[in-house]
Amino acid sequence: MSHCPECGTATAGMTGNCSNCGTALPDAEEQVSRPPRDWTDPVAGFIAGLVTLGFGLLATFLFSDVRGSRDRVMAVRDAEGIAGAVASDVIPDWYYFLSWEFFENHQVPVSAAVGDLFGAASWTSEYVETLLPTASNLQFLLPALLVVAGAFVTARRVSRSPGSAATAGMTVALGYFPGVAAIASIATFEITVFGEALLLEVGPAFGRAVILAGAIYPLFFGGAGGLLVFFGRALYADDQ
């Protein structure tokens, strides 16, 4: 059987350009007869990982309670009559809430460490509970986005084995990992006195956030997307 000299796709009966990669095909008598080659495209994986991360953040902003969480914290502040410089210090910026919701839906817990001075305030308990996020249905959507990304990257090339297909899908981690690491680096909110004494710290553990959300998630679900493409192609070929 003849194959595309670039990507290895079977080209029997095909003329002009390869239907998979678009490479110009030689005349039928000159087409290369060889088995398909495995391909892994790290550039496509990097781009797909970054795009998936962007969609994940957008979905978190649109479908979680990021804005509502900040409003509730402000309501606690106003109800307790917190005034002065502390009034502005206790309200995290919106991107903290976004990052916390994002990590919580990657099974990375967001916790709070309360200093003795801050913990003595009557409103501290309610305030901290209002800050902490909870997982939502996004915990299913975010993995699904990674599966789609892994499938997209794998579908662009030919894979001869489940292992090579899974590896192709896993390349989405090349873009997802650095993006998650960047988010984790700015996800910790602190309240201090004179920039030294820590009154409150809220955020995910950096190591767990990077390993679980940045590495394990894209490797597992991206690889699953690659396997779906491989077995889908195998089933389609069996039906022909």
C-alpha positions in Angstrom: 0.0 0.0 0.0 1.2 3.5 -0.8 1.7 6.1 1.9 2.3 9.9 2.2 6.0 10.5 2.3 5.5 13.2 4.9 3.0 11.8 7.5 2.6 8.2 6.5 -1.1 8.3 5.8 -2.4 5.6 3.4 -2.8 7.2 0.0 -4.2 4.4 -2.1 -6.4 6.0 -4.8 -5.4 9.5 -3.6 -4.1 12.1 -6.0 -3.0 15.7 -5.6 -2.4 16.4 -1.9 -2.5 14.1 1.2 -5.9 14.4 2.9 -4.2 14.4 6.4 -1.2 16.8 6.1 -1.7 18.4 2.7 1.6 17.4 1.3 1.8 17.1 -2.5 1.7 13.5 -3.5 4.0 12.0 -6.2 2.5 10.1 -9.1 0.9 6.8 -8.2 3.9 4.8 -9.5 6.3 7.0 -7.4 4.4 6.9 -4.2 6.4 5.5 -1.3 5.4 2.1 -0.1 6.2 1.9 3.6 4.3 1.7 6.9 3.1 4.9 8.6 5.6 6.7 10.9 4.7 7.8 14.4 4.6 11.5 14.9 4.6 13.7 18.0 4.2 17.4 17.5 5.4 19.3 20.6 4.7 22.7 19.1 1.1 21.8 18.4 0.9 20.3 22.0 2.3 23.5 23.5 -0.2 25.7 21.6 -3.1 23.4 22.4 -2.2 23.3 26.1 -2.1 27.1 26.3 -5.4 27.4 24.4 -7.0 24.8 26.6 -5.8 26.7 29.7 -7.3 29.9 28.4 -10.6 28.2 27.7 -10.5 26.7 31.2 -9.9 30.1 32.9 -12.7 31.6 30.7 -15.1 28.8 31.7 -14.2 29.3 35.4 -14.9 33.0 35.2 -18.2 32.5 33.3 -19.6 29.5 35.1 -18.3 29.7 38.6 -19.1 32.2 41.3 -16.0 34.3 41.1 -17.8 37.7 41.1 -20.3 36.6 43.7 -17.6 35.4 46.0 -15.9 38.8 46.0 -19.3 40.5 46.6 -20.0 38.3 49.6 -16.6 39.1 51.1 -17.4 42.8 50.7 -20.8 42.2 52.4 -19.1 40.6 55.4 -16.8 43.6 55.6 -19.6 46.0 55.5 -21.8 44.1 57.9 -19.0 43.9 60.5 -18.2 47.6 60.2 -14.6 47.0 59.2 -13.1 50.4 58.4 -9.9 52.2 57.9 -6.9 50.7 56.0 -8.0 47.2 56.9 -11.3 47.7 54.9 -9.4 47.6 51.6 -6.7 45.1 52.7 -9.3 42.3 53.4 -10.8 42.3 49.9 -8.7 40.2 47.5 -8.5 41.2 43.8 -10.7 39.3 41.4 -7.9 37.2 40.0 -7.4 35.5 43.4 -10.9 34.3 43.4 -10.5 33.1 39.8 -7.3 31.2 40.5 -8.9 29.6 43.7 -11.9 28.4 41.8 -9.7 27.1 39.0 -7.5 25.1 41.3 -10.4 23.8 43.5 -11.9 22.3 40.3 -8.5 20.6 39.6 -8.9 18.9 43.1 -6.2 21.2 44.5 -7.6 22.4 47.9 -7.4 26.1 48.8 -6.7 26.6 52.5 -6.3 29.5 54.9 -3.7 30.1 57.6 -4.9 32.6 60.2 -2.5 34.4 62.5 -3.3 34.8 66.2 -4.0 38.6 66.0 -6.3 38.2 63.1 -8.0 35.1 64.5 -9.1 37.0 67.6 -11.4 39.2 65.6 -15.1 38.3 65.9 -15.7 38.3 62.2 -12.7 36.2 61.1 -14.4 32.9 60.9 -17.2 34.1 58.6 -14.8 36.1 56.5 -12.5 33.1 56.0 -15.4 30.7 55.1 -16.6 33.2 52.6 -13.2 33.4 50.9 -12.7 29.7 50.4 -14.1 28.3 47.2 -15.9 25.0 46.5 -15.7 22.6 43.6 -18.5 22.8 41.0 -19.4 21.1 37.7 -16.3 22.7 36.3 -14.4 19.7 37.8 -15.8 17.7 34.9 -15.5 20.4 32.2 -11.8 21.1 32.7 -10.7 17.5 32.1 -13.0 17.3 29.1 -11.3 20.3 27.6 -7.9 18.5 28.0 -9.3 15.3 26.4 -10.4 17.3 23.4 -7.0 19.1 23.2 -5.2 15.7 23.4 -7.4 14.3 20.7 -6.9 17.3 18.4 -3.1 17.1 18.6 -3.1 13.3 18.0 -5.6 13.5 15.1 -3.1 15.7 13.2 -0.7 12.8 12.8 -0.6 9.1 12.3 0.1 6.9 15.4 1.0 3.2 15.0 0.4 2.2 18.6 -1.7 3.2 21.6 1.5 4.3 23.4 2.5 6.7 20.6 -1.0 8.1 20.4 -1.1 8.7 24.2 2.3 10.3 24.0 1.1 12.7 21.3 -1.9 13.6 23.5 0.3 14.2 26.5 2.2 17.0 24.7 -0.6 19.4 25.8 1.2 19.4 29.1 4.0 21.4 27.4 1.7 24.4 27.3 -0.6 23.7 30.3 2.2 23.2 32.8 3.9 26.6 32.6 0.6 28.3 32.5 -0.6 26.6 35.7 2.7 27.3 37.3 2.4 31.0 36.5 -1.2 31.1 38.0 -0.1 29.2 41.1 2.7 31.8 41.6 0.2 34.6 42.0 -2.6 32.6 43.7 -1.7 33.3 47.4 -3.4 36.2 49.1 -1.8 37.6 52.3 -2.7 40.2 54.9 0.3 41.5 56.8 1.1 44.1 59.4 3.9 46.5 58.3 4.7 43.9 55.6 6.1 41.5 58.1 3.7 39.9 60.6 1.4 37.5 58.8 -2.3 37.9 59.7 -3.8 35.8 57.0 -2.7 33.6 54.1 -5.1 32.1 51.6 -4.1 30.0 48.6 -3.2 26.5 47.3 0.0 24.7 48.1 2.3 25.7 45.2 3.8 22.2 44.8 0.5 20.4 44.8 -1.0 22.9 42.4 1.8 22.6 39.9 2.1 18.8 40.1 -1.6 17.9 40.1 -3.2 20.6 38.0 -0.1 21.4 35.9 1.3 18.0 35.2 -1.0 15.1 36.2 -4.2 16.5 34.7 -2.8 17.3 31.2 -0.7 14.1 31.0 -3.6 11.9 32.0 -6.5 13.5 30.2 -4.4 14.6 27.2 -3.2 11.1 26.9 -6.8 9.8 27.1 -7.7 12.0 24.2 -4.9 10.5 22.2 -6.1 7.0 22.9 -9.6 7.9 21.9 -8.3 9.0 18.5 -6.2 5.8 18.1 -9.0 3.4 19.0 -11.5 5.5 17.0 -9.4 5.2 13.9 -9.0 1.4 14.5 -12.7 0.9 14.8 -13.3 3.0 11.6 -10.6 1.0 9.7 -12.3 -2.3 10.8 -15.6 -1.1 9.5 -14.2 -0.4 6.0 
